[in-house]
Amino acid sequence: MSVERSGGLQAADSAYMTGFGNEHATEAEAGALPIGRSSPQKAPLGLYAEKYSGTAFTAPKARNFRSWFYRIRPSVATVGFEAVGHSRLLNAPVGGAATPPDPMRWHPFPLPDEPADFVDGLFTLAACGDAHAQIGAGVHIYCANRSMDDRYFYDCDGELLIVPQAGTLRIHTECGVLDVPPKSIAVIPRGLKFRVELTDGTARGYVCENYGALLELPERGPIGSDCLANSRDFEAPVAAYEDRDGDFELLCKLDGQLYVSRVKHSPLDVVAWHGSLYPYRYDLDRFNVIGSVSYDHPDPSIFTVLTSQSDSPGTANVDFVIFPPRWLTMEDTFRPAWYHRNVMSEYMGLITGVYDAKTSGGFTPGASSLHNCMVPHGPDGEAYERATTMELKPERLRDTMAFMFESRYLIRPTRLALDAPEHQLDYPGVWDGLRRHFGQPGS
């Protein structure tokens, strides 16, 4: 366990602390961390000690996550909330629409015409499970054109996995600052306060609001001790705090309702912290891909970056899976993902480039698709023809980065998503070109 120091608001230019699930200790002012205890009679530098727990106190040690904050004012000084509206931000279970047993797809959602920050720009596309029971996840799109300069947000309903597609996010949190460009992700724990600055002026991306168990690295099994997402490549921020007064808004999401408290000081006033519960980022280009070097296409579990486990071993509450650049070398093999039906439900987005199983258009960066439990899907007609007639030599997939949120629970699209002009009602037509080959010469 190391101690890092960073001056207020300078963390974005400083080194990050590395490792997944580590115990970290960091202070932005020398002497802010108490030595040998977490809650002394008087915390150093006139600060308040506050415990931040992400799991039950009695959770097993390996799954018990908490941190201690040393802050200018405790969080209780920010209460006094009133409900505010946000008609496009919803919780599971979502009602008002049946879930069609067809593949579904959406064009990229446009940037807003009116000023909208990260919270304003959230749109719930789908959700699964039940947020009240802390199972399942919400699937959201964000489209924003202004920074959260004087607004802050925290989510009591779930852990936020943020996947930028366009525009870099600078996320100021209670623990420090994360810079998150496209092809990187950020994870914000449940209940952690933050604000989002748009360093490029506009931004669009995807959010998985994980209601269930904390995201963790998947078990590797026979793969062994290395590969996939390696622990050392996850980065946590060093301490950086805001000590400013003014007229600010603190937004809170609880039980699907958005609330606001008018506060006179920044809630990001944590001068030092130590513990195992904190935000982190990960560069998807560091994912160590494995695959077949003989025949057949392995199932997408080998591309899992993070997983939230359910009470059924090996059956995820939600998995975060990516499809990055990689070599394809399999012999006598249909190389795109095979046609399949799956008990797990799959929501997919495209960050950049082209997805190799969808080459006929409609699945562009910023787009998304939803293939629910037992809904058949697979390569479109154009991709099938290419895959079955190409010369099978080593092939490098270069310009691509797609991802998937996969869950054991039915991912129900919202009424807003089904009625949105971006909903591609003609999506099932991409398979119209799958012609009969049976009984024909050369088949």
N, C-alpha and C positions, 0 to 999 in steps of 0.2 A: 504494500500500500504506500503510495507516494503522496506527497503534499505539493500542490501546485499553487502559484500565486499569479494573479492578474489584476491590474488596475481596473476601475469601473469602466465598463463598456468597451474594453480593449480586447476582450477574449476572442473576437472574430479574427484577429491578426496574430493570435498566440497559438502555441501548440495545444493540441487536444490530448486528453488522457485516453489511453487505448485499452481495449479488452472488453469482452462481453460478460456482464454479470459480476464485474469486479467490485470490491470495496474501494471507493475512492475517497480522498480527502483533499480539499482545495480551499484556499482563502485568497480573497482579493486585497485584504489588508493584513499586514504582518501582525500576528498575535490574536487574530479573530477566532481561531479554533481553540477550544479548551483542550488541555492536555490530560489524558488519563481518565476522563469522564465525559459524558455527553450533556448532563444537565446540572452544572454547578450552581451553588446558591446564587451567585451573580455571574452571568456569562461575560466573557471578555469584551472590552471596548463599549460597555453599556448596551450590548445587544440583547435581544430576546432569543432564548432557545425554543425551538418548535420541532416536534417530531412529525414526520410525514410518512405514513404507512400505506403501502400498496397491497398488502396482504393481511390476513388475520394475524393477530399477535402470536397465535399458537400454531401457525403453519410450520411444517417441517423446515429445518434449517436451510436445506438446499433450495427451498421455494419460499423463503421468507425474505421479503424485500422492504426496506425502509431506509430513510435518511434523516439526519438531523440538520436543521437549518439554523443559522445564527443571523438574525435579521434585525433591521432597524425598528420595525413594529411587527407584532404578531398578526397572523391572518385574521384573527377575530376582529381586528380594527377595521376590516373592510366589509363587514356584514351590514344588512339593511337593504335587502333586495326587493324589487318589484318586477312583476312579470312584463315582458315585452313580446311582441309578435315576431315570428319568423315562419311564414307559411310554407316554406320550401325545405325546412330542416325537420326531419321526422325521426321517430324511434320505431324499432320493431316491438310488437308486431304491427306492420302497416296494414291498414284496412282499405276498403273502398274499391278493390279491384281483384278479380280472379287472376291466377297465374297461368298464362297460356302454356300448353305443352309443346310450344314451338321454339326454335332458336330465335333470339331477339338481338338486335344490334342498333346502336345509336351513332349518328355523326358526332363530331366534336361539338361541344356546346360553345357558343360565341362569348367573347368578352362582353361585359355589361355596357349598356349605353350610358347609364348613370353611374356616379361614383360608388364604388363598392369595395370594401376591404375583404380580407380572407373570410371573416365570419359572415358578412353580408352576402358573399358570393357562394356560399355553400348551397348545394342542391342535392337532396336525397334521391338517388336513382333507384335504390333497392335496399332491402334489409332482410335479415333472417334471424330466427330464434326469438328471444324475448328479453329485451333489455332489463325488465323488472327482475327476471330470474338470473341475470348476468350470464346468459348464454347467447351465442350467435354474434352478429355484427351488422353494422350499418355500412352501406356503400354510398359514398358521396362524391360529387364533382365540385371543385372550386374554380371560380372564374373571378379574378379581382383586378382592379386598376388603381388602387391606392393603398398606401401603407396604413397600419394601425398605429398611428403616432400617439394618440391619447386614449386608446382603447386597449383593453386586456381581456383575455378569455381563459376560462378553464372548463373542462368537461368532466362532470361527475359520472356520466353514463358509460364511459369507455375510454380505453387507451387508443390514441390516434396514431395510425401509421400513414404518413403523408408521402405521396409519390408525385413529385413535380414532373410535369410534362413540358411546360414552357415557362421560362422565367425563373431566376434564382430567388429563393426565399432566405431571408436572414431572420431567424427565429430567436427572439430575445426571451429567455425563460428565467424562472427563479434560480436555476442552477448555472446560468451563463448563456452564451450565444452560440448558435449553430448556423453555419452557412450551408445551404442545401440546394445545389443546382440540379437541373434535370439529369437523370441517370444516377441520382443519389436518392436516399430515403431518409426521413427523420421519424423517430418514434417519440411521442410525447406521453408520458404516463398519465393515467387517470388522475384528475384533480390538480395537475400542475399548471400554474398560471404562465401565460406567454402572450406575446404580441408578434405579429408578422410584418416585417418590412419588405417591400418589393424593390430589390436593387435594380431591376430592369424596367420598372414602371408598371408592368402588367405581368400577370401570372395565371397559369391554368394547370390543373392536375387532378389527382384522385386521392381520396381518403378512405381508409378502412377504419371504422370506429369499432374496435374490438371490445365487445361487452364481457367476454369470458376471461379465462385464465391468461396471465401475462404472456406476451410473445417470448419465445425462447428459441435457441438453436435446435434443429431437429436431431434426433439420434442418427448416427451414421451407420450403425450396424456393421456389416462386413466391409464397408468402405474403409473403416479404420479411423485413425486419429486426426487425419487432415483431409482437406478438400471441401467443396461447397463453400459456404460462408465461414471463414476462419475467424476465431474470436479476436485476434489481434487487430483486425481491420475495422472493428467497431470503435467509434470515437465519442467520448463524452466531453462536455464543455468544462473548461476551468471556470472558477467563480468570477462573476462580473455582476455588479449591482447598479441599480438606478437610485440615486438619492435626490429626488426632485419633488417639489410641491406644485399643485395646480388643480385644475378641474378635469378629472379623469373618469372614465366609465370602466367598470369591471363587470364583464358579462360572464354568466354561469349557465351551463346547461345541466339540468337535473330532471329526470323522469320525462325527457322529451320536450320540456318547456325551457325557454330562454328567459333569464332574469338579468336585471341590471342593478348595480349599486353605484351610486355617485360617490367617488372617493376623492380625497384632497392630496393624496400622495401616491407615488408609484408603488404597486404591489410587488415589483421586482426588486425588493430591497434586501435580498439575501447576500450578506457580505462573505459568508463562508459556509461550507457544508461538508458533511462526510456521510458515507453510507453506500447502499447498493441500489437505490431507487432514484433514477435520474433520466433525463432525455439523452438520446444518442442519435448519431447519424451513421450511414454506411454507403460507401461508393459501390454501386452495382457492378462496375467494371472490374472490381477486385474478386468477384465470384469465381471460384475455381471449378470450371465445368468438367464433369465427367460424362462419358457416354460409351456406347458400344464401339468396339474395334473389330467386331466380327460380323454379326448379322442381327437384324431386327432393331426396332426403335424402342428403347427403354421407356417405361412410363414416366410421366412428368414429375414424379416424386423426387427424382434425382436433381431437380432444379429448385428444391425448396430452400428458401433463405431463412425464413422464420416460421414458427408454428405456435398456435395457441391450442393446447390439448383439451379435449373433452373428457368426460368420465369413462369413455370407452377407449382403451389403449389402442394407439395407432390410428384413431379416427378423429380427425382434427375438428375442433370448434371452428377454426379458420387457419388456412395455410397461406403464406405469401410465397409465390412461385415466380421465377423469372425465366425468360427465354432469350439469353444473351448471344452475342457473336460466338461462333464455335465451328469446329471442323466436323463434317459428316464423312465418315469413311466406310460405313457398313456395306458389305457385299450382298448381292441378290436381295435387296431390301427396298421396300417402299419407304422412302426417307422422311417425308413429312409425318406429322402425327396421324396415327391411323384413325379410321372411322370408328366411333365408339359411342356407347351409352354408359353412363356412370352413375352410381348411387350418390356420389358427391356432386354438389352444384358448383358451377364454375362461372365466375365473372372475370372477363379479360379486358385489358386495356393495352394500348400501344403507345409507348413513350417516344420512340423514334424509328425511322426506317420502314421496313416492310416485314410483315409476318409471313413466313414461308408457306403456310397452309391457306392463306387468303390473298391471292394474287390478282383477282378480277376487280379490285377497287372496292370502296366502301368502308374498308378498315384502315383508316389513315391515322397518323399520330393525333392523339386526343380522343379518338373514337373508343367505343367499348361494346362488348357483346356479353350476352347472358345465356348460358346453356344449363338449364336446371336438371334436377334429378331425373335420369333416364330419358332426357331429351337427346335424340340422335344428332350428331354433328361430326364434322371432319373437314378435310380439304375440299375446296370448291372444284368445279369441273376443270377449270384451267390448270389449277395446281395438280389435279389428278393426272391429266394428260402429260404434263411435263415430267412428273415423278415416274411415270410408267414407261416413258420413252427415252429418258435421258441416258447418256453414257455414265455408268457408275464408276466414277473416279473420285479421289478425295476432293471435297468441295468445302470451301470456306464461306460460311454465312457471315457477312461483314456488317452491313448496315441494318441492324435490327436491335430492338430491346422491347420486348413485350412482357407483360406480367399477368398473373392470375391471383385473385382471391378465391380460394376454394373452401367450401364448408360442407359439413355433414347435414346442415339444415337447408331447407328449401329457401332460396333467395328470391323473395317476392318483390317484383317491380312496383313502384308507387304509381298511383293514378296519374300523378304529374308526369312521370317518365313515360308512361304508355301513351299519354295524350300529347307529348312534346313533339314539335315539328321535326326534331332531330331523330325521332324513332323511325328506323328504316323498315317500313311495312313490307317492302319487297325483298327483304333479306333472304327468306327461304328460297327465292328464285336463283340464288347463286349455285344451287345444286341441280338446276334444270338441265344443265349440260352433261350430266352423268348418264351416258347412253348405255344401252345393252351391248355387252360383248360376248355373252354366253353363246356357245355354238358357232361362233364366227371363226374363220381361218386365222390362225396366228394368235388366238386368244389364250 
